Amino acid sequence: MMSSGKSRVKMRPPRNRDSGDVNFDESWAVLAGAMQEMYRKNASRLSYEELYRTAYTLVLKKHAEKLYNSFKSFLATHLREMVANDLRPLAVLTNATGSSADSTVALVIAAEAKEGGVRFMRSAKTQWDDHCLCMRMISDILMYMDRVYCKELQLPLIYDAGLALFRDEVIRNSEFAVGEYVYAIILNQIELERGGDKIDTSAIKSVILMLESLTEDKIDGETVYSRSFEPKFLRTSAEFYAAEAALLARECDSSQYLIKTEKRLQEEYARAMSYLSVTSEGKIISIVEEILITRNMINIIQSEKSGLAFMIANDHMDDIKRLYRLCKRVDSDNTDLRNALMLRIVQQGTEINQTVTEELKQKKGAQNAATAAAFKWVEDVLALKEKYDKILNETMEGDHRVQTSLTNAFSQFINNLSRCSEFLSLFIDDHLKKGLKGKTEDEAEAILDRAITLFRYIADKDMFEAYYKTHLAKRLLGGRSISDDVERMMITKLKLEVGFSFTTKLEGMFKDMKLSDDMMQEYRARNDGQDEVDLNVSVLTSTNWPVSLSTIELQTCIYPASIEQVKKNFERFYLSRHSGRVLTWNPNMGSVDIRVAFRKRKHELNVSTYAMVILMLFDNVADGDSLSYTEIKAATLIPDHELVRNLQSLSVVPKTRILVKSPMSKEVKDSDRFSFNAGFESQYIRIKIPTIAYINKTETETERKDTIDKMDELRRYQTDAAIVRIMKARKTLEHNILVTEVVSQLSRHFRPDTSLIKKRIDAMLEREYIERSSENRQVYHYVA
């Protein structure tokens, strides 16, 4: 090792004792000899004071240029000899046979390349360390030349010049470029490590530090490492990973590909941070990401046997999480992954839609089966939503961009099913009647929250409102709701989603029911039991409730005399409190408890109002006599649809066969006759005769067409109102802007059709609510 003397010496310029000239050759011989001793590690014998005075005198006597050039010449010669005598022989000796290789690559791939390469790197690093130490001592001796000559002429200082010479005469030696040999060794070592071998990273790190210390001339910030080694490292790495990508694509499934890709990224990061330069970390990571992720991830995602769809189907959460992490590295928006997720959700959702559509076709007319299919659709969609919510939160960090894509995908396939609003309303109706029975408040709220989740995706919220209002009306009027508190909880949730205007009429329905209860208490107190029957009336505000509480136009019927009298008593009471109002009786939603005497015992029957009217006819019919369908219709004036439905309830169902139908069949014809079944028997005293009115059911095609027609008419009114509202506020507006604003306002309730908007604009023009500008026909003015 070199002497451990002081590496830097503080010296003052000596006083000039001799004003005469100095012999440069003699002085330089002294300095050159000292430098030789330094490199021979004999520096402790030298007198730094005398050496400094010698160099100082040469500079003072105007020999600085010659001294500077002589120093560079000496150092270049020394370094070339060091390469030839100390380093190159080591490179040759790495071949066990002793024969010299013709190229660097041949030497590197020799049998002992690994061990010989490490020895060579350590030797090169030792020479570098010795050179740096000597240069510190030499720069101390030539310090005065640095201050006076080098700075004035802007030449490299002695120490910097020494490093530059090491770069040029050692690293880039014209006969044996140490640098190229070292680069090949390092690259070979890295390749071995990538293959699973253990390597001496400390030797590589020491050489890398040397390369980083050597700067490039005339290129700010560039080092030998960044200019010469790093490009080779990046190029060979790209070649390695291109080959690896092809191999992985052939031999690995998507899961293995992702695992190995992530492992490679971790390895390259660790490699850059441990023994390469940290400046290479981002560059090598970019190469791995580009080749293994960007170029191949689409194939990985779309793989039929092991891609994203397979991962989702088999709940491979770790693989999905890894896929998300890797995709996000190359695209912060995760575009490819989001598109694939959307496509998969739409595919699965479309399958759910197709399944329910096929079931509805197969079970056409079987309302209970069709309703069960509707419930299953809702449950399947909610299950799918919960599955993807789990994926989003557990594997994708709740990424808001992914969440938006999931929302768009669910909205797309849900709204592709034209009956989604009806199905959701039926689902909620079923739970609010019986599905929540026995549930705690938290459990009930959780179920309603699931329904709200699906409600958010529905674009035609006005269609949902129509169905929900009808189902709510039946629950309230039939006394079928499980709890007013739960009902109000649901309405509150709807209000939070779409605003108070959406729920105003729903809340009005509850208000009507409360006022009706109060009114009936007052009526009973005032009537004091004068009525033959116990009457309970719900007075409904027509604007709050569905236009029709059934699928046919409302009609009255001929009530029995006792019932008619009770009706008149209530009408007088009501009109005495609310003069000027009109009461319209709606028997199709009512129910009656009626006591009927049969041969063996009396039973209390709970039937619809229409069924009560029918049964009362038989009170005056002798035993064994019958009434025809036509006679019953003429005596009651019950609409055909309701009459058929109630006669079926009373005569076809075996357990509730209060009337005997002749001939016995499910269908009711005009020629059929009906008689009272005096021999009816049942183990129960109280018997409920069910009617379709209180059964959850999907709409028939006729009913659905009627609902759509009514909704289209309502939407025309809403579109007209939006046009007038906007024009009244803006006064003047261009056509496209008006259409855009109308779409914006109506989108909160349904998916606006631009063709409908254009037609309604034309209608507003014809009705002179707006007019065209005389200067530009695409501009409208509001007509006050």
Buried (B, 14 or more C-beta within 10 A) or exposed (E): EBBEBEBEBEBEBBEEEEEEEBEBEEBBEEBBEBBEBBBEEEBEEBEBEEBBBBBBBBBBBEBBEEBBEBBBEBBBEBBBEBBEEEBBEBBBBBBEEEEEBEEBEEBBEBEEBBEBBBBBBBBBBEBBBBBBBBBBBBBBBBBBBBEBBBEEEEBBBBBBBBBBBBBBBBBBBEEBBBBBBBBBBBBBBBBBBBEEEEBBBEBBBBBBBBBBBBBBEEEEEEBBBBBBBBEBBBEBBBEBBBEBBEEBBEEBBBBEBBBBBBEBBEBBBEBBEEBBBEBBBEBBBBBBBBBBBBBBBBEBBBBEEBBBBBBBEEEBBBBBBBBBBBBBBBBEEBEBBBBBBBBBBBEBBBEBBEBBBEBBEEBEEBBEBBBBBBBBBBEBBBEBBEBBBEBBEEBBEEBEBBBEBBBBBBBBBBBEBEBBBBBBBBBBBBBBBEBBEEBEEEEBBEBBEBBBBBBEBBBBBBBBBBBBBBBBBBBBBBEBBBBEEBBEBBBEBBBEEBEEEBBEBBBBBBEBBEBBEEBBEEBBEEBEEEBEBEBEBBBBEEEBBBEBBBBEEBBEBBBBEEBEBBBEBBEEBBEEEEEEEEEEBBBBBBBBEBEBEBEEEEBEBBBBBBBBBBBBBBEEBEEEEBBBBEBBBEBBEBBEBBBBBBBBBBBBEEEBBBBBBBEEEEEBEEEBBBBBBBEBEBEEEEBBBBBBBBEBBBBBEEBBEBBBEBBEEBBBEBBBBBBBEBBEEBEEBBBEBBBBBBBEBBEEBBBBBEEBBBEBBEBBBEEEBBEEEEEEEEBBBBEE
